[in-house]
Amino acid sequence: MDDYIGALPKWQRDICQQVRDLIHAADPEVTETIKRTVLPYFVLKGNVCALLAAKHHVNVFLYDGAIVPDPEGIITAGHHNKTARTVAFREGETINAPALIAMFRQIIANNRAGGWRKLENQPR
């Protein structure tokens, strides 16, 4: 993960490091891994999120099956995606840390409860 982040332009490194700090603040048991050869993933009983730096932004993919509430409206893409939604950050934008941590914590709680696929199929 350090190699991936270290190779990015400074503004993207800063965003990735902030997200990295927030995910570990959400739950210190989260582990880091590389999947799909080069992409940084954060996992705890399943995928929580992944980072992908693009030319003009950094994507944070939230693996929640679109079941975690987004009261602050931080999701930027994939609103009805069956696997992951995206929060994109551009240079100079501020990360809504409380909202992102809350979503991370809910995804982690869902993973501990069997994962969003299992939860999605339970009666509400």
GICOR-V391189 format. One record per residue. RES is the residue in one small letter. PHI is phi in degrees with one decimal (NA if undefined). PSI is psi in radians with two decimals (* if undefined). OMEGA is omega as a letter, one per 40 degrees, with the letter a starting at -180 (999 if undefined). Layout:
<<RES,PHI,PSI,OMEGA> <RES,PHI,PSI,OMEGA>>
//
This chain:
<<m,NA,-0.70,i> <d,-59.4,-0.68,i> <d,-64.6,-0.74,i> <y,-61.5,-0.91,a> <i,-66.1,-0.72,a> <g,-63.3,-0.42,a> <a,-84.9,-0.08,a> <l,-86.4,2.79,i> <p,-59.8,2.71,a> <k,-53.1,-0.79,a> <w,-63.4,-0.61,i> <q,-74.0,-0.67,i> <r,-57.5,-0.77,a> <d,-61.1,-0.79,i> <i,-62.3,-0.84,a> <c,-60.8,-0.70,a> <q,-68.5,-0.67,i> <q,-62.4,-0.80,i> <v,-63.1,-0.73,i> <r,-58.7,-0.79,i> <d,-63.8,-0.69,a> <l,-67.3,-0.71,a> <i,-65.4,-0.66,i> <h,-73.5,-0.51,i> <a,-69.1,-0.58,i> <a,-64.0,-0.68,i> <d,-163.6,2.03,a> <p,-66.4,-0.19,i> <e,-82.6,-0.14,i> <v,-60.9,2.38,i> <t,-113.4,2.80,a> <e,-108.8,2.48,i> <t,-150.6,2.94,i> <i,-112.3,2.26,i> <k,-126.3,2.86,a> <r,52.4,0.70,i> <t,76.2,-0.74,a> <v,-136.1,-0.16,a> <l,-85.5,2.28,i> <p,-75.6,2.22,i> <y,-121.4,2.60,i> <f,-115.7,2.22,a> <v,-131.8,2.61,i> <l,-161.8,1.84,a> <k,58.9,0.50,a> <g,135.1,3.01,i> <n,-66.6,2.40,i> <v,-105.3,-0.94,i> <c,-158.3,2.95,i> <a,-141.4,2.74,i> <l,-110.6,2.49,i> <l,-146.4,1.97,i> <a,-83.5,2.20,i> <a,-109.1,-3.13,a> <k,-59.9,-0.77,a> <h,-117.0,0.14,a> <h,-162.5,3.02,i> <v,-119.8,2.21,i> <n,-92.6,2.36,i> <v,-113.7,1.94,i> <f,-87.8,2.12,i> <l,-99.5,2.05,a> <y,-89.9,1.46,a> <d,-131.6,0.05,a> <g,61.3,0.37,a> <a,60.0,0.53,i> <i,-107.2,-0.17,i> <v,-84.3,2.25,i> <p,-60.0,2.62,i> <d,-128.3,1.15,a> <p,-64.8,-0.41,a> <e,-89.9,-0.11,i> <g,66.6,0.70,a> <i,-86.9,-0.27,i> <i,-67.1,2.28,a> <t,-108.3,-0.29,a> <a,-159.2,2.77,i> <g,76.3,0.50,a> <h,-51.8,-0.60,a> <h,-115.5,0.32,i> <n,-64.8,2.46,a> <k,-80.0,-0.17,a> <t,-122.6,-0.98,a> <a,-140.0,2.59,i> <r,-114.4,2.92,a> <t,-123.9,2.45,i> <v,-116.6,2.07,a> <a,-104.3,2.39,i> <f,-120.9,2.28,i> <r,-106.0,2.85,a> <e,-54.0,2.28,i> <g,87.7,-0.19,i> <e,-77.1,2.60,i> <t,-93.1,2.38,i> <i,-82.2,2.26,i> <n,-78.8,1.47,a> <a,-58.2,-0.84,a> <p,-58.9,-0.72,a> <a,-67.5,-0.74,a> <l,-67.5,-0.74,i> <i,-62.2,-0.73,i> <a,-60.5,-0.73,i> <m,-67.2,-0.75,i> <f,-56.9,-0.82,a> <r,-61.9,-0.68,i> <q,-69.7,-0.70,i> <i,-61.6,-0.76,i> <i,-63.0,-0.77,i> <a,-61.1,-0.72,i> <n,-64.2,-0.73,i> <n,-60.6,-0.74,i> <r,-66.4,-0.45,i> <a,-89.1,0.15,i> <g,116.0,-0.12,i> <g,99.8,2.74,a> <w,-63.8,-0.54,i> <r,-63.4,-0.75,i> <k,-66.4,-0.80,a> <l,-65.2,-0.64,a> <e,-62.5,-0.51,a> <n,-90.3,-0.03,i> <q,-85.9,2.53,i> <p,-63.0,2.51,a> <r,-100.4,*,999>>
//
